[in-house]
Amino acid sequence: MTCDVSCNGQTGNQDDMNTAESGLAGYLGSGRSFSGSVSWNWNSAWAFGCDYGNGQTATSDLYNFDIRCVKAQCGSSKGGWNSHPSWKSTY
């Protein structure tokens, strides 16, 4: 896997972001299929994944990889997404 990150310039409460990210990772677990989008909200933060046409199966491991990519590129309390060939996960 590779990082292909875009930062969106939004900032948020780090604790809220961490909780939202953990919630979505827990929901995805060892694999959950979705079409359109999937999200988890905690206070002021939203963690989400988007499907742009093919339907997706995402795991917590893949999602956590995406989060690490975004935090490394954008900063730990800033939003962005890591792109994959047919979908994006964003927080």
Secondary structure, 3 states (H helix, E strand, C coil): CCCCEEEEEEECCHHHHHHHHHHHHHHHCCCEEECCEEEEEECCEEEEEEECCCCEEECHHHHHHHHHHHHHHHCCCEEEEEECCCEEEEC
